[in-house]
Amino acid sequence: MPDRRPDSSDEEMAQAWAKHYPEHRAEKVSEHVCRLICLCIDYRVIGEISGGDTATGLERVLASMRIQKKEFDDVTNTYESLV
């Protein structure tokens, strides 16, 4: 089983999220940072799953980055129609 301790990239993502999430609707740079973090999370969940549960994988990745699921959903739902 892979090591589940947060690494430096998780910490950097957590810090970037904490800085940019509150302004993601008002500031273009913050919007882009949050959207990129969400994409990274999606790719990481996909990469970690090998026959496992996607929801559990997402919860684990979000926890390692200290990102609340409701905030992740807020960003992904806000900008999904723009893709």
C-alpha positions as a Markdown table, in Angstrom:
| # | Residue | x | y | z |
|---|---|---|---|---|
| 1 | Met | 0.0 | 0.0 | 0.0 |
| 2 | Pro | 1.4 | 3.4 | -0.9 |
| 3 | Asp | 2.6 | 5.8 | 1.8 |
| 4 | Arg | -0.3 | 8.2 | 2.7 |
| 5 | Arg | 1.7 | 10.9 | 4.6 |
| 6 | Pro | 1.4 | 14.3 | 3.0 |
| 7 | Asp | 4.4 | 15.3 | 0.9 |
| 8 | Ser | 5.8 | 18.7 | 0.1 |
| 9 | Ser | 3.6 | 19.0 | -3.0 |
| 10 | Asp | 0.5 | 18.3 | -0.9 |
| 11 | Glu | 1.6 | 21.1 | 1.5 |
| 12 | Glu | 2.2 | 23.5 | -1.4 |
| 13 | Met | -1.2 | 22.7 | -2.8 |
| 14 | Ala | -2.8 | 23.2 | 0.6 |
| 15 | Gln | -1.1 | 26.6 | 1.0 |
| 16 | Ala | -2.1 | 27.7 | -2.5 |
| 17 | Trp | -5.7 | 26.6 | -2.0 |
| 18 | Ala | -5.9 | 28.4 | 1.3 |
| 19 | Lys | -4.6 | 31.6 | -0.3 |
| 20 | His | -6.6 | 31.5 | -3.6 |
| 21 | Tyr | -9.9 | 29.7 | -2.8 |
| 22 | Pro | -11.5 | 32.6 | -0.9 |
| 23 | Glu | -10.9 | 34.8 | -4.0 |
| 24 | His | -11.6 | 32.3 | -6.8 |
| 25 | Arg | -14.8 | 34.1 | -7.9 |
| 26 | Ala | -13.4 | 37.6 | -7.8 |
| 27 | Glu | -9.8 | 37.2 | -9.1 |
| 28 | Lys | -8.9 | 35.5 | -12.4 |
| 29 | Val | -5.5 | 34.3 | -11.1 |
| 30 | Ser | -7.2 | 32.7 | -8.0 |
| 31 | Glu | -9.7 | 31.1 | -10.3 |
| 32 | His | -7.0 | 29.5 | -12.5 |
| 33 | Val | -5.0 | 28.3 | -9.5 |
| 34 | Cys | -8.0 | 26.6 | -8.0 |
| 35 | Arg | -9.0 | 25.1 | -11.3 |
| 36 | Leu | -5.5 | 23.7 | -11.8 |
| 37 | Ile | -5.4 | 22.3 | -8.3 |
| 38 | Cys | -8.8 | 20.5 | -9.0 |
| 39 | Leu | -7.4 | 19.1 | -12.2 |
| 40 | Cys | -4.3 | 17.8 | -10.3 |
| 41 | Ile | -6.5 | 16.2 | -7.7 |
| 42 | Asp | -8.6 | 14.5 | -10.4 |
| 43 | Tyr | -5.5 | 13.1 | -12.1 |
| 44 | Arg | -4.0 | 12.0 | -8.8 |
| 45 | Val | -7.2 | 10.2 | -7.8 |
| 46 | Ile | -7.3 | 8.4 | -11.2 |
| 47 | Gly | -3.6 | 7.5 | -10.8 |
| 48 | Glu | -4.1 | 6.0 | -7.3 |
| 49 | Ile | -7.2 | 3.9 | -8.1 |
| 50 | Ser | -6.6 | 0.4 | -9.2 |
| 51 | Gly | -10.0 | -1.2 | -8.8 |
| 52 | Gly | -10.7 | 0.9 | -5.7 |
| 53 | Asp | -13.5 | 3.3 | -4.9 |
| 54 | Thr | -13.2 | 6.7 | -6.6 |
| 55 | Ala | -15.0 | 8.5 | -3.7 |
| 56 | Thr | -12.6 | 7.1 | -1.1 |
| 57 | Gly | -9.6 | 8.1 | -3.3 |
| 58 | Leu | -10.9 | 11.6 | -3.6 |
| 59 | Glu | -11.5 | 11.9 | 0.1 |
| 60 | Arg | -8.0 | 10.7 | 0.8 |
| 61 | Val | -6.4 | 13.1 | -1.6 |
| 62 | Leu | -8.5 | 16.1 | -0.4 |
| 63 | Ala | -7.5 | 15.2 | 3.2 |
| 64 | Ser | -3.8 | 15.1 | 2.3 |
| 65 | Met | -4.1 | 18.6 | 0.9 |
| 66 | Arg | -6.5 | 19.9 | 3.7 |
| 67 | Ile | -9.2 | 20.8 | 1.1 |
| 68 | Gln | -12.8 | 20.4 | 2.1 |
| 69 | Lys | -15.0 | 18.4 | -0.3 |
| 70 | Lys | -17.6 | 21.2 | -0.4 |
| 71 | Glu | -14.9 | 23.7 | -1.6 |
| 72 | Phe | -13.6 | 21.2 | -4.2 |
| 73 | Asp | -17.2 | 20.7 | -5.4 |
| 74 | Asp | -17.8 | 24.4 | -5.4 |
| 75 | Val | -14.9 | 25.0 | -7.8 |
| 76 | Thr | -15.5 | 22.1 | -10.0 |
| 77 | Asn | -19.2 | 22.8 | -10.3 |
| 78 | Thr | -18.7 | 26.5 | -10.9 |
| 79 | Tyr | -16.4 | 26.1 | -13.8 |
| 80 | Glu | -17.4 | 22.8 | -15.3 |
| 81 | Ser | -19.8 | 24.5 | -17.7 |
| 82 | Leu | -16.9 | 26.6 | -19.1 |
| 83 | Val | -15.0 | 23.5 | -20.4 |
